[in-house]
Structures are given as structure tokens and as C-alpha cells.
Amino acid sequence: MKSLLKYTLAFFIMAATTMFTSCSSDDDTTTTTTDELSGITKFKEFSNDTHTIELYSKAGSLEQGFNEISIRIKDKSTGNYEKNAEVSWMPIMHMTMMNHSCPKSEVEKTTPNGTLYNGYIVFQMAQNTTEYWDLKVDYTIEGTAYTATSVIDVPASAKKKVSSFTGTDGVKYVVAYAEPTNPKVAVNDIALGVWKMQNMMDFPVVDGYKVKIDPRMPSMGNHSSPNNVDATQKTIGGLYEGKLSLTMTGYWKINLQLLNAAGDVLKGETITETVTESSLFVEIEF
């Protein structure tokens, strides 16, 4: 009898341990997935015969301008997310008379064991009733190539965040505002991107230039702010980083000047008593 009780007790202890371990494992998986998606929201999914492509962003949408985008690839047959894909993308604006692309980054993984593939796309123009953007995602898994394409929504931004123009050197440029996404009354870290149009489909990063910054409040006598720092590149191929001083809440026009490596102004004007705004600017309101 004692022997039977001993084995019965041992069985229940093992069962309880297994159940606890199983629950802990499930919780760990849920926590990992939740942490990976923290701060981003899915705004689009589309499929091919094999996979479902999921698109995420902080805002849960896209807009005209600079957009950080994350991708997940789900196997339809297993429901599992692919962790070892090589991914690239190609956004295309379908206009009435022509097609073109826009500035975009490579697509890379930020965590080796994660399921997210990340990058940015800069939509220099918004969709309209007759012209639209689509996104083609190409990827390779264990030597097999796949592709999926879908129309995406790119509405106009509420404030001006991107500018396309021809510089005094005859080159076509795109300048876009990237950070801060949540500006504060403080000296903020600002990030801007500079690209050139090499052809209708290729927009490489411009290296070694400078973006001069002069924020102004038009409703408050067009006053500026102290301690701004012009934006320069910290790394080749990267965004241009500087300091943006905002002394109060409200609407700010951030006047810009784009200078090449020799210091020549390619676009934009210095603000004076008679020149109240630059022809190159972005806007924020908070």
C-alpha cells in the first residue's frame, strides 16, 4: 500500500511539473512575440500561393514622406513565421503617363532569431484618384525565390515632410524629415534623409552633404530658437543627424538649406527680415 501511494504521489508531481514547464514555455513564446511587435501595428497583409506578407509600422499606416516599415512572412501551411529569409522590396508609383519608384533602404533583420525584417521607404508623392503605389516584396528561403505584390495606401501627410526638387547643380534630390516623430519642448534629435534620383527606379543616398536648420514660428513673429545644430551624416549611407530646438508647442516651419561637400547651396535660402521662409522646408505641429 505504501509502495502504491509512493508511485501515485510521484506521478502527480511529475504531471504537475510537466504542466508548469509547458505553461512557462507557452508564456515565454507569447512574451517574445509580444515584445517583438511592441510599438508597431499591422496595417496590411497580402499573399501568394505559399506565404502571407504582413506589413507593420509605428502609426499602423503609411503616409507621404519617410516611413519605417517592418515585414513578417508567414508560411500558409504551417502558420509559422520565416526567420531565415533574404528580403528586398520595390515600391512603384503608377502614374497616368509613367511609373517611378522612390528612396528606400535595404531590408534587414534587427534580431537574429526574430521574425521581423525592417527598413524604410520614402514616398515623395501621395496617391490620388487615378495614380497609386504598389509594393513588390521579393524574398528567398532556403534557395527558393518567391514574390508578392499588392497595392498600398499612401495618403498625403497633414504637414509637409518631404520635398522633391532640382538643385542648382542640375541634380534631382529628395529631402525628407524622419525624426523626431514625437517632438517635445526641448532640444530634440532631428534626422533628415537626402537622396538623389539616379533614374526613375533608383534613388541612392547622398553622402557628405550638410542640411542647415532654421526652425521658425510664423504665428509668433517668425521667431527662431537657440542651440540648433545643422544635420550631417554620422555614417556613410545613413541619415543626416542634428539638433532641433523647440521652445514652445504649436506650428513650426523648419527652414532648410541643402549644401554640397564644397559648401555650395543647392536649394534653400537664409532667413532674413525680408526672406521669411526658405523654398526648402518641412513642417511640424505638436
DAGI-V796835 format. One record per residue. RES is the residue in one letter. PSI is psi in degrees with one decimal (NA if undefined). OMEGA is omega in whole degrees, -180 to 180 (none if undefined). D_FIRST is the distance of its C-alpha to the first C-alpha in Angstrom with 2 decimals. Layout:
res = (RES	RES)
psi = (PSI	PSI)
omega = (OMEGA	OMEGA)
d_first = (D_FIRST	D_FIRST)
This chain:
res = (M	K	S	L	L	K	Y	T	L	A	F	F	I	M	A	A	T	T	M	F	T	S	C	S	S	D	D	D	T	T	T	T	T	T	D	E	L	S	G	I	T	K	F	K	E	F	S	N	D	T	H	T	I	E	L	Y	S	K	A	G	S	L	E	Q	G	F	N	E	I	S	I	R	I	K	D	K	S	T	G	N	Y	E	K	N	A	E	V	S	W	M	P	I	M	H	M	T	M	M	N	H	S	C	P	K	S	E	V	E	K	T	T	P	N	G	T	L	Y	N	G	Y	I	V	F	Q	M	A	Q	N	T	T	E	Y	W	D	L	K	V	D	Y	T	I	E	G	T	A	Y	T	A	T	S	V	I	D	V	P	A	S	A	K	K	K	V	S	S	F	T	G	T	D	G	V	K	Y	V	V	A	Y	A	E	P	T	N	P	K	V	A	V	N	D	I	A	L	G	V	W	K	M	Q	N	M	M	D	F	P	V	V	D	G	Y	K	V	K	I	D	P	R	M	P	S	M	G	N	H	S	S	P	N	N	V	D	A	T	Q	K	T	I	G	G	L	Y	E	G	K	L	S	L	T	M	T	G	Y	W	K	I	N	L	Q	L	L	N	A	A	G	D	V	L	K	G	E	T	I	T	E	T	V	T	E	S	S	L	F	V	E	I	E	F)
psi = (-44.2	-39.6	-41.8	-43.2	-38.7	-47.3	-34.5	-43.5	-40.4	-39.2	-46.0	-36.5	-44.0	-41.0	-43.6	-39.8	-43.8	-42.8	-43.2	-43.4	-42.9	-44.9	-41.0	-41.4	-43.3	-42.7	-39.7	-41.7	-43.8	-42.0	-42.8	-47.0	-44.3	-44.2	-39.7	-33.0	3.6	128.8	-2.8	156.1	137.6	132.1	-7.9	143.7	144.8	165.0	160.4	-162.4	-22.3	-36.1	158.7	128.4	125.4	134.5	136.7	151.6	167.4	-39.2	-13.1	25.9	176.7	164.5	164.6	128.0	-155.7	127.5	121.2	129.8	138.4	146.0	139.3	145.0	114.9	128.0	123.2	-33.8	-31.5	-21.0	2.6	151.4	136.2	132.2	-7.6	43.5	152.4	120.3	141.2	164.7	159.6	104.4	138.9	130.1	120.2	102.2	171.5	-31.4	-8.9	167.6	148.8	164.4	-149.2	171.2	141.0	155.4	173.4	159.8	121.0	157.4	139.4	-24.9	129.5	-38.9	8.7	-179.9	0.9	137.7	129.0	152.1	-168.4	154.4	137.9	103.7	106.6	-11.4	156.0	161.5	163.5	-166.8	-22.5	-11.4	141.2	161.1	144.6	164.2	121.8	125.1	118.8	138.7	154.1	131.4	117.4	44.6	-5.9	129.7	140.0	162.8	151.5	140.4	141.5	150.3	141.0	150.9	123.5	82.8	164.7	144.7	151.0	-34.2	156.7	120.3	-5.9	148.1	133.3	135.2	165.9	123.6	171.7	-14.4	1.7	1.4	142.2	127.4	158.8	126.2	130.4	146.9	128.0	-44.7	153.0	143.9	-24.5	78.7	153.7	163.3	94.0	-180.0	108.4	149.7	125.0	142.5	131.6	150.8	145.9	123.5	160.6	153.1	104.1	-40.9	-171.9	-18.1	-10.1	125.6	78.2	155.9	140.8	126.3	147.2	13.6	-171.5	143.1	111.9	141.3	131.1	89.7	139.2	150.6	97.4	-32.6	-7.4	48.3	16.0	34.5	153.8	-152.7	157.1	164.5	24.5	147.4	125.8	152.0	129.3	164.7	135.8	-28.9	145.8	133.6	-0.8	-176.7	167.1	126.5	139.1	-159.8	134.7	113.9	121.7	116.2	-10.7	162.9	159.7	-162.6	128.1	136.1	119.2	98.1	136.4	155.1	131.3	122.0	138.8	-176.7	-24.2	-3.2	6.8	136.4	120.3	-25.0	141.4	158.5	153.6	136.7	129.2	-173.6	-29.3	-22.3	99.6	-12.2	152.0	154.5	-9.9	116.3	163.3	167.1	146.3	155.7	130.6	NA)
omega = (178	179	179	179	-179	-179	178	178	180	180	-178	178	179	180	180	180	179	-180	180	-180	179	179	180	180	178	-180	-180	-180	180	-180	-179	-180	-179	-179	-178	-178	-179	177	178	-176	178	180	-178	167	177	-168	160	-176	-170	-171	169	179	178	179	-177	171	179	-177	-175	-179	173	172	175	-178	-176	-179	169	-174	175	-179	166	-178	-177	176	-177	-175	-177	-175	-180	178	-178	-178	-174	178	169	-168	170	-180	178	173	180	171	179	179	-177	-176	-175	174	174	177	-176	176	180	178	166	177	-174	174	178	177	-174	-177	-179	-179	-177	174	-166	175	177	172	180	179	-175	175	-179	173	172	-173	-177	-177	-171	175	163	-178	175	178	175	180	-180	178	180	175	180	-177	179	174	176	-177	177	170	179	180	177	179	177	177	-180	178	-178	-178	-179	-179	175	-175	173	-179	178	177	179	180	177	-176	169	176	-176	176	-179	-178	3	176	176	-177	-179	172	-173	169	-175	168	178	176	178	177	177	179	173	178	178	171	-174	-176	-175	-178	-178	175	174	-177	169	178	175	174	178	-173	175	180	-179	174	-177	-177	-177	178	180	-179	179	-179	-179	169	172	178	-180	-174	176	180	172	179	177	-180	-176	176	178	-172	177	180	-179	-178	178	-171	177	177	179	-178	178	169	-178	-179	-174	168	177	-180	176	-176	179	-180	178	179	-179	179	176	-176	173	-179	178	177	-179	176	-172	177	178	175	175	-177	168	-175	171	174	-178	none)
d_first = (0.00	3.78	5.32	5.08	6.25	8.57	10.08	10.53	12.27	14.25	15.42	16.78	18.47	20.13	21.24	22.71	24.45	25.90	27.15	28.74	30.37	31.68	33.14	34.70	36.27	37.70	39.09	40.70	42.39	43.65	44.95	46.75	48.43	49.37	50.83	52.84	54.47	55.00	58.62	59.60	59.67	59.85	63.25	63.58	61.76	63.23	62.12	63.09	61.30	58.55	58.07	58.50	60.52	59.75	62.32	61.63	63.86	63.73	65.85	64.13	67.52	70.50	74.03	77.37	77.16	74.49	70.94	67.80	65.61	62.11	60.95	57.55	57.22	54.39	53.53	53.73	51.33	48.45	49.24	49.03	51.81	53.77	53.61	55.98	59.10	62.68	64.43	68.06	69.88	73.35	74.52	77.67	80.04	81.68	85.12	87.79	89.91	87.56	84.03	82.91	79.85	79.24	77.93	74.31	71.94	69.74	66.21	63.62	59.98	59.38	55.73	54.68	51.34	52.61	53.85	57.14	60.55	63.24	67.00	70.01	72.72	76.00	77.47	81.12	81.94	80.21	79.82	82.25	82.86	84.08	82.62	78.97	76.53	73.89	71.35	70.57	67.38	67.23	64.12	62.75	59.11	58.38	61.99	62.29	64.84	64.48	66.67	66.57	69.37	69.63	72.17	71.28	72.62	74.80	76.61	79.27	78.12	79.15	80.86	82.59	80.14	81.74	85.30	86.88	90.41	92.92	93.63	97.09	96.28	96.03	92.27	89.98	87.15	84.11	83.05	79.91	78.14	74.45	73.35	72.79	71.11	70.60	73.66	73.83	76.57	76.39	77.37	75.25	74.46	76.40	75.94	78.48	78.72	81.89	82.26	85.27	85.88	86.37	86.62	85.30	81.77	81.43	81.39	80.60	80.01	83.18	82.76	84.72	86.35	86.24	85.73	87.62	86.12	88.04	86.08	88.26	87.92	90.76	90.34	90.73	94.02	92.43	91.13	89.05	86.46	86.18	84.05	83.74	83.22	84.46	81.88	81.69	79.24	76.64	75.69	77.63	76.63	75.10	76.04	78.71	77.36	79.20	79.12	79.95	80.92	80.52	81.86	81.10	79.41	81.42	83.11	83.96	86.01	85.12	88.37	88.01	90.22	89.24	90.82	90.80	90.35	94.08	93.85	95.77	94.82	93.77	93.07	93.20	95.57	95.63	95.51	98.73	100.64	102.09	99.12	96.36	93.79	93.07	93.18	89.75	87.09	83.64	82.56	79.69	79.13	76.38)
